Amino acid sequence: MSNMWSIFRIQKEERWLVLAFVLVSVFLHACCIYCFSDSFLQESIDNGGVFYSHFHMSGYDPITYAVVTHWDVTYQVFRHPLLTWMVYPLFLLNNGLIALTGYNLVQFLLAALLLVCNSYSVVFLYRIFKDIIGVRRDDAILLTAFFYGFAHIMVASIVADHFTLSMFLLLLTLYIAGRWMREGREMTILQTLVLFVVTAGVTLSNGVKMLIDALFVNGKRFFRPKYLLLAVILPAALLWLFAVWENHTYIVPKEKAQRIAQQEKARVAREQAYQEFMDTTSIMNPEEKQRVFEKQYQQRLRKEAKARWESMHKGMPIQSKNVFLRWTDVTSPRWDSMVENLFGESLMLHQDHLLEDTMGSRPMIVRYRWWICYAVEGVIVLLWLTGLWLGRKSRFMWMAMAGFAFDMIIHLVLGFGLNEVYIMASHWAFVLPVGIAFLLKSPHLRHLTFYLLLLLTVFLWLYNGVLLVGYLLG
């Protein structure tokens, strides 16, 4: 474990890169804080409601702002089993600062956390390019800058959802796995257990990708009974049991209270509708009158439910009582989602419906105004696919792509989060520069790729940066 801690030491050659990132990131954080500070600085915020009513940044949730202000188990516990507890120390610190200053400094505390996580993400990404894949130092710097020019990497880096923390942990795990793989070392039971609990504790899918990395590092040794039991099965079972306990202790009572309130509201609405029907109908037969009312009222309920669903711009899920299957989407268009959202909005913001939420006014599919956006998207994907072909013999590349494939099964096949798949870019978008890195290793293609990548990086930073800052300061 001592070797794992040593990787957090920032080397001399990395300091200027980190400093440049911090300066840019502080400016973006300042814009974000300015945008929402009038509401968020209030000392007494009623159960965090102000965050949900005032915070609007694409599909990102302000849950962390609310939890660090008024601690409660609010995250979906079967997806984020430990996240509430991880931010508990920040809740204690924030409430101490509220008592001292009279202001809610949650934005500043979470900005500091995001800044640290992103700084190390820069370091680990740079090391992956330079030390694991083996490109030159200036190529590694360019690839890192290219990645942080992506629209929803730039946005996620200043928004206190869980995505920045997830990206930091995924890149940490990927770097450790790549380094251990390069040195011919095995990932130990303790290392696997710690990394799995932390990554899966933030987001369950992160834990799956961490185990994929461990499988690539350890190979057949991954399936040794002792390793499989102590490093995989036992922590996974304990984490699941903890999530079940969280759900039973914190979530079920709130859901029960909400269900009772909804039932009472529905009862009152039904009585009002029934009285209105009785006052206006000309039907005399009581049984016929009741039958017609029931038919009309059920039609009304179905129409209202359909309107609510359509207002969320979501496709229909697999019909099941299983909580995971209820998050699926089997009807939304896949090709348009890939072009406009997965490889579109993830990399370049759309000018129309800029950073609006699909749960509100943003349609699921938005088109770019300019053809050059589609050209840039196509060039990036083409560079990536070419790089994957050139790096097809790299075990590290296949490890990274295995995690990406898992994400695509979740999003494109099952449809989880497909209506706003771009906000999940932090979980997978780093595979794009990882693939392109193999082009920069080619002696015949390096110079052409370098200058093309430089143009793309400048374009992404200017295009996304102007739109993002304009949104925050507008």
HELIX and SHEET records of a PDB file:
HELIX    1   1 SER A    2  SER A    6  1                                   5    
HELIX    2   2 LYS A   12  PHE A   40  1                                  29    
HELIX    3   3 ASP A   46  GLY A   48  5                                   3    
HELIX    4   4 GLY A   49  HIS A   54  1                                   6    
HELIX    5   5 ILE A   63  THR A   69  1                                   7    
HELIX    6   6 LEU A   83  MET A   86  1                                   4    
HELIX    7   7 TYR A   88  THR A  101  1                                  14    
HELIX    8   8 VAL A  106  ARG A  127  1                                  22    
HELIX    9   9 ILE A  128  ILE A  133  3                                   6    
HELIX   10  10 ARG A  137  TYR A  148  1                                  12    
HELIX   11  11 ALA A  151  MET A  154  1                                   4    
HELIX   12  12 ALA A  156  ILE A  158  5                                   3    
HELIX   13  13 PHE A  163  GLU A  183  1                                  21    
HELIX   14  14 ILE A  189  VAL A  202  1                                  14    
HELIX   15  15 LEU A  204  ASN A  218  1                                  15    
HELIX   16  16 GLY A  219  PHE A  223  5                                   5    
HELIX   17  17 PRO A  225  TYR A  227  1                                   3    
HELIX   18  18 LEU A  228  ILE A  233  3                                   6    
HELIX   19  19 LEU A  234  GLU A  246  1                                  13    
HELIX   20  20 ASN A  247  ILE A  251  3                                   5    
HELIX   21  21 VAL A  252  THR A  280  1                                  29    
HELIX   22  22 PRO A  286  SER A  311  1                                  26    
HELIX   23  23 LEU A  325  TRP A  327  5                                   3    
HELIX   24  24 ARG A  334  ASP A  336  1                                   3    
HELIX   25  25 SER A  337  GLU A  345  3                                   9    
HELIX   26  26 TRP A  371  LEU A  390  1                                  20    
HELIX   27  27 ARG A  395  MET A  408  1                                  14    
HELIX   28  28 ILE A  409  VAL A  413  3                                   5    
HELIX   29  29 LEU A  418  HIS A  427  5                                  10    
HELIX   30  30 VAL A  431  LEU A  440  1                                  10    
HELIX   31  31 ARG A  446  LEU A  473  1                                  28    
END                                                                             
